[in-house]
């Protein structure tokens, strides 16, 4: 987003000589979007950022997708993907399990206890939600401390690694785009400032505070990238550590935003999902449902009305509190619900009337709405609840 920052040592003018204490030159790198026509930053390296000494194939985790056919709503129990102690040796890059995906976005889940390899996503931006745990995301721009409730926004091609704090599992829900991810456009001025009606502002966005200057030789970086046949992985070896930046400035960089800093928009009558929006990418939006005062018309029904997603699939990741509309369905923290386009959905039986008179909902959820149908990844298939589709009627096809 167009919010300028400068860290470390940069020259007074761009594209001019910037010299080390010994008189040698630092190497300027432009990292920019849309072919020099959108946001960018200039990074100053101690070593050539393009130097390679080796490249080999990196076999990605299973990226296969299976259609949701016949079309049914789904309940996926993500906490079942990391039962036992396996998480202690897992990391947030190679340990990802693909849950849902389409041509615009992939939703994965990782439970990590070990530092990840250095990694770069060359396909699109990543927005990671930290469900539990804490740690640091080290990046070529500097370090980002992360904690429960943080969204971590990582621009395409940002070299980084996840380092859990070792105090327990780091649970991360990963939204990987095939595009860039930005705050919702309606919150932004024509010059990129967050407007007064936005439910958060620049003070809530936290970027790195100083560059990292890590040393090392023959350093491996895993790169996920595009090919004519789809998604592939390459393992690069660099002669020097890529975290050698002495300074940078610009409007493109990683940052965190904590869900507790989202100020909910409420009304007398039930507000539609766009009021909960935080970010958007090409073909999808990201929303969050936070603890809030609910509808205060004397005849209001606070839970959502029944609705058909005519143009989108709705994916809700339940991360805390007590989600009123889903009581009695088996939904709990760590659950994902998929309500596909073409299926009418809404509150579980009893929730509609039970919500009348409620003044406050204590719920926390991250929602992704997509405008192309989602398919199930191997992780989603592995933790699917076979009975969820029938919870509104109380009986299934075998009964």
C-alpha positions in Angstrom: 0.0 0.0 0.0 1.1 3.6 -0.6 2.4 4.3 2.9 6.0 5.4 2.8 8.7 4.1 5.2 12.5 4.3 5.3 14.8 2.1 7.4 18.5 2.0 7.8 21.0 3.6 5.5 19.8 5.0 2.1 21.3 7.7 -0.1 19.7 11.2 -0.4 18.7 10.5 -4.0 17.5 7.2 -5.6 19.6 5.5 -8.2 22.8 7.3 -7.1 26.0 6.1 -5.5 25.7 4.7 -2.0 29.1 3.7 -0.6 30.2 1.4 2.2 32.6 2.6 4.9 35.5 1.1 2.9 34.5 3.0 -0.2 32.9 0.2 -2.1 29.3 0.5 -3.5 26.2 -1.0 -2.0 23.9 -2.7 -4.6 20.5 -1.1 -5.2 17.6 -3.4 -5.9 14.1 -2.2 -6.9 11.4 -4.5 -5.7 8.2 -3.3 -7.5 4.8 -4.4 -8.6 3.0 -4.3 -12.0 6.1 -3.6 -14.2 7.3 -0.4 -12.5 3.7 1.0 -12.5 2.7 0.4 -8.9 4.1 0.3 -5.3 7.8 -0.4 -4.9 10.7 -0.2 -2.5 14.5 0.3 -3.0 16.8 -2.1 -1.0 20.5 -1.6 -0.6 22.5 -4.8 -0.4 26.1 -5.5 0.7 26.3 -8.2 -2.0 24.9 -8.8 -5.5 21.3 -9.9 -4.9 21.1 -11.7 -8.2 24.2 -14.0 -7.6 23.5 -17.7 -7.6 25.8 -20.8 -7.2 23.2 -23.5 -7.6 19.5 -24.3 -8.5 17.6 -27.5 -8.2 14.1 -28.8 -8.1 12.2 -28.4 -4.8 9.3 -30.9 -4.6 6.3 -28.9 -3.2 3.9 -30.4 -0.7 0.9 -32.0 -2.3 -0.9 -29.3 -4.4 -3.6 -31.5 -5.9 -7.2 -30.2 -5.8 -10.5 -32.2 -5.9 -13.8 -30.7 -6.9 -16.5 -30.3 -4.3 -19.0 -32.5 -6.2 -21.7 -33.3 -5.5 -22.0 -29.7 -4.2 -22.4 -29.7 -0.4 -21.4 -27.4 2.5 -18.3 -28.6 4.3 -16.9 -28.6 7.9 -13.2 -29.1 8.1 -11.5 -29.7 11.5 -8.0 -28.2 10.9 -6.7 -29.2 14.4 -6.9 -32.8 13.3 -4.1 -32.1 10.8 -1.5 -31.9 13.6 -2.4 -34.4 16.2 0.3 -35.6 18.6 3.8 -34.2 18.8 4.6 -34.0 15.0 4.4 -30.2 15.1 7.6 -29.9 17.1 9.7 -30.8 14.1 7.4 -29.2 11.5 7.8 -25.7 10.0 5.4 -23.1 8.6 6.7 -23.5 5.0 7.3 -27.1 4.2 4.7 -28.2 6.8 1.8 -26.5 5.1 -1.3 -28.6 4.3 -3.4 -27.4 1.4 -7.0 -27.1 2.6 -8.9 -25.3 -0.2 -7.9 -23.6 -3.5 -8.7 -22.3 -6.9 -6.9 -20.3 -9.6 -7.0 -17.1 -7.5 -6.2 -18.2 -4.0 -5.0 -21.2 -1.9 -5.8 -21.7 1.8 -3.3 -23.8 3.8 -2.7 -24.6 7.5 0.5 -25.2 9.3 1.4 -26.1 12.9 5.0 -25.4 13.5 7.6 -25.8 16.3 10.8 -25.5 14.2 12.2 -22.6 12.2 11.4 -22.7 8.5 13.8 -22.6 5.6 14.3 -19.3 3.8 11.4 -19.0 1.5 10.0 -16.8 -1.3 6.6 -17.0 -2.9 7.0 -15.8 -6.5 3.3 -16.4 -7.4 1.5 -13.8 -5.3 1.2 -12.1 -1.9 0.7 -14.1 1.2 -1.6 -13.1 4.1 -1.0 -15.4 7.1 -3.3 -15.4 10.2 -1.6 -16.4 13.4 -4.3 -18.5 15.2 -2.0 -19.4 18.2 1.6 -19.1 19.3 4.2 -16.4 18.7 7.5 -15.9 17.1 9.4 -13.8 14.5 9.1 -13.6 10.7 12.6 -12.7 9.5 12.5 -10.9 6.1 14.8 -9.2 3.7 13.3 -6.0 5.0 13.8 -6.8 8.7 12.2 -8.8 11.4 8.4 -8.8 12.3 7.5 -10.0 15.7 4.2 -12.0 15.4 1.6 -13.0 18.0 -1.8 -14.5 18.3 -4.3 -12.6 16.2 -1.8 -11.1 13.8 -2.3 -10.9 10.1 1.1 -11.1 8.5 1.2 -9.5 5.0 4.1 -10.7 2.9 4.4 -9.1 -0.6 5.2 -11.4 -3.5 8.8 -12.5 -3.7 9.7 -11.3 -0.2 12.4 -13.7 1.1 11.5 -14.7 4.6 11.4 -17.4 7.2 9.2 -18.3 10.2 10.9 -18.7 13.6 8.5 -19.9 16.4 9.3 -18.8 19.9 9.5 -22.4 21.2 6.8 -21.9 23.9 4.2 -24.0 22.1 2.8 -24.7 18.6 2.7 -21.8 16.2 -0.7 -22.3 14.3 -0.9 -20.4 11.0 -3.7 -20.1 8.5 -2.2 -19.1 5.2 -4.0 -17.2 2.4 -1.8 -17.4 -0.7 -2.9 -15.2 -3.6 -2.2 -15.3 -7.3 -2.2 -11.5 -7.1 -1.5 -8.8 -4.6 -3.4 -8.3 -1.3 -4.3 -4.8 -0.2 -6.7 -3.1 2.2 -10.2 -2.9 0.7 -10.2 -0.3 -2.0 -13.2 1.5 -0.6 -11.2 2.3 2.5 -8.4 4.1 0.6 -8.2 7.6 -0.8 -7.1 8.0 -4.5 -3.6 8.4 -3.1 -3.7 5.4 -0.9 -4.4 6.8 2.6 -6.8 4.9 4.8 -9.9 7.0 5.1 -11.9 8.0 8.2 -14.6 5.4 7.6 -12.1 2.6 7.5 -12.2 0.2 10.5 -8.4 0.5 11.0 -5.7 3.0 10.1 -2.0 3.2 9.4 -1.2 3.4 13.2 -2.4 -0.2 13.4 0.0 -1.5 10.7 3.4 -2.6 12.0 6.4 -3.0 9.7 10.0 -3.9 10.5 11.9 -1.4 12.7 15.5 -2.1 11.5 17.2 -4.1 8.8 18.6 -7.5 9.4 22.2 -8.0 8.5 22.7 -11.7 8.6 25.9 -13.3 7.4 26.4 -16.7 5.8 27.7 -18.5 2.7 26.0 -20.9 0.3 22.5 -20.2 1.7 19.5 -22.0 0.4 16.2 -20.3 -0.4 13.0 -22.2 -1.4 11.1 -20.5 -4.2 7.5 -21.3 -5.2 6.9 -20.0 -8.7 4.8 -20.1 -11.9 5.4 -22.4 -14.9 3.3 -23.0 -18.0 2.1 -26.2 -16.3 1.1 -24.6 -13.0 2.9 -24.3 -9.7 6.5 -25.5 -9.1 9.3 -25.2 -6.6 13.0 -24.4 -7.0 15.8 -24.5 -4.5 18.3 -21.7 -5.0 21.7 -21.5 -3.4 23.1 -18.0 -2.9 26.8 -17.3 -2.3 25.9 -14.8 0.5 23.0 -14.6 2.9 20.1 -12.6 1.3 19.4 -10.8 4.5 22.3 -8.3 3.8 20.3 -5.2 3.4 21.7 -2.1 5.1 18.6 0.1 4.4 15.5 0.5 2.3 12.7 2.9 1.5 9.4 2.9 -0.3 5.8 1.7 -0.1 6.2 -2.0 -0.5 7.1 -4.1 2.5 5.8 -6.7 4.9 3.7 -5.7 7.9 1.4 -7.1 10.6 -2.1 -6.0 11.6 -3.7 -7.5 14.7 -7.3 -8.5 14.6 -7.9 -6.8 17.9 -7.2 -3.5 16.2 -10.2 -3.9 13.9 -13.0 -1.6 14.9 -16.4 -3.3 14.0 -19.0 -1.4 12.1 -22.5 -2.0 13.6 -26.1 -0.8 13.1 -29.7 -1.0 14.2 -30.3 -3.9 11.7 -28.0 -6.7 10.6 -25.0 -5.5 8.7 -23.9 -7.4 5.5 -20.5 -9.1 5.4 -18.7 -6.2 3.5 -18.6 -4.3 6.8 -16.3 -6.9 8.1 -13.8 -6.7 5.2 -10.1 -6.1 5.9 -8.2 -7.0 2.7 -8.8 -8.0 -0.9 -7.0 -9.8 -3.7 -7.9 -10.6 -7.3 -10.9 -12.9 -7.1 -11.4 -12.9 -3.3 -11.8 -10.8 -0.2 -10.7 -11.3 3.4 -13.1 -10.3 6.3 -13.0 -10.8 10.0 -15.8 -11.2 12.6 -14.8 -9.7 15.9 -16.5 -9.3 19.3 -19.0 -6.5 18.9 -22.3 -4.9 19.9 -25.0 -6.4 17.7 -28.2 -5.1 16.1 -30.2 -2.8 18.3 -33.5 -2.3 16.5 -36.2 -3.5 19.0 -37.3 -6.2 16.5 -33.9 -7.1 15.1 -32.7 -10.7 14.6 -28.9 -10.5 15.3 -27.7 -13.6 13.6 -27.4 -13.6 9.8 -30.5 -14.1 7.7 -30.4 -17.1 5.3 -28.6 -16.3 2.2 -27.4 -17.7 -1.1 -23.9 -16.9 -2.2 -24.8 -16.4 -5.9 -21.4 -15.3 -7.0 -19.0 -16.6 -4.3 -17.9 -19.4 -2.0 -17.7 -18.5 1.6 -15.0 -19.9 3.9 -15.1 -19.2 7.6 -12.2 -20.1 9.9 -13.3 -20.0 13.5 -10.5 -18.8 15.8 -12.1 -17.8 19.1 -15.2 -17.0 21.1 -18.6 -18.5 20.6 -20.0 -18.3 17.1 -23.7 -17.9 17.8 -25.1 -18.9 14.4 -23.2 -22.3 14.3 -24.2 -23.7 17.7 -25.2 -27.4 17.5 -23.2 -28.1 14.3 -19.9 -29.3 15.7 -18.2 -26.0 14.8 -15.4 -25.1 17.3 -12.1 -23.3 17.4 -10.0 -24.6 14.5 -13.0 -25.4 12.4 -13.4 -24.2 8.8 -16.9 -24.0 7.2 -17.2 -24.0 3.4 -20.6 -22.7 2.1 -20.3 -22.9 -1.7 -22.0 -20.7 -4.3 -25.3 -22.3 -5.3 -26.1 -23.4 -1.7 -28.4 -21.5 0.6 -27.1 -21.4 4.1 -27.5 -19.6 7.4 -27.9 -20.2 11.1 -28.3 -23.6 12.6 -31.7 -24.7 13.8 -32.7 -22.8 16.9 -30.1 -20.0 16.5 -32.4 -17.7 14.6 -34.9 -17.3 17.5 -32.3 -17.8 20.2 -30.4 -14.7 19.1 -33.3 -12.3 19.7 -32.5 -9.9 22.5 -28.8 -10.5 22.3 -26.8 -7.3 22.7 -23.2 -8.6 22.1 -21.5 -11.4 20.2 -18.2 -12.7 21.5 -16.9 -14.3 18.4 -13.7 -14.3 16.3 -13.5 -15.6 12.8 -11.5 -15.0 9.6 -13.6 -15.2 6.4 -12.5 -15.6 2.8 -15.0 -15.1 0.0 -13.9 -16.3 -3.4 -15.5 -15.5 -6.8 -14.6 -18.8 -8.4 -15.5 -22.1 -6.9 -13.1 -23.7 -4.4 -11.7 -27.2 -4.6 -10.5 -29.4 -1.7 -6.8 -29.9 -1.1 -5.4 -33.0 0.5 -5.5 -31.3 4.0 -9.2 -30.4 3.6 -10.0 -34.0 2.6 -8.1 -35.4 5.5 -10.1 -33.5 8.1 -13.6 -33.3 6.7 -16.6 -33.9 8.9 -19.0 -36.2 6.9 -22.1 -35.1 8.8 -22.0 -31.3 8.5 -24.2 -31.0 5.4 -27.1 -32.6 7.1 -27.1 -30.6 10.4 -29.9 -28.2 9.2 -32.3 -31.1 8.5 -31.2 -33.4 11.3 -30.9 -36.4 9.0 -28.6 -37.6 6.2 -29.0 -39.6 3.0 -28.6 -42.9 4.8 -31.3 -42.2 7.4 
